């Protein structure tokens, strides 16, 4: 998204997202649209999807960091993941999607 062929014309992705999100009309919380928060959201979603090692490596490569950075910094704590899984099961049971 922010690729460049030369050092002189390189864009700062974080700064670009801040400028753009601050200018979006009707956006109630532009400060929540930041690259760090988007990386954290993606890592959390990937963890809940329980991807394989190869799939996880592809996501980490796409995000521009190592798998260890992904698992050590961005992933949810296991207790929070457990609560998420239990909540999903209870919601499915309540809605009739699970017998």
Residue pairs with C-beta under 8 A, 6 or more apart in sequence:
1 13
2 10
2 11
2 12
2 13
2 16
4 10
4 11
13 35
14 34
14 35
14 36
17 33
17 34
17 35
18 34
21 27
21 30
21 31
21 33
21 34
22 30
24 30
24 33
27 33
39 63
39 74
40 74
42 59
42 63
42 74
43 59
43 63
43 70
43 74
43 75
44 74
44 75
44 76
46 55
46 56
46 59
46 70
47 75
47 76
47 81
48 81
48 84
48 85
51 59
53 67
56 67
56 70
57 67
59 70
60 66
60 67
60 69
60 70
63 70
76 84
89 98
92 98
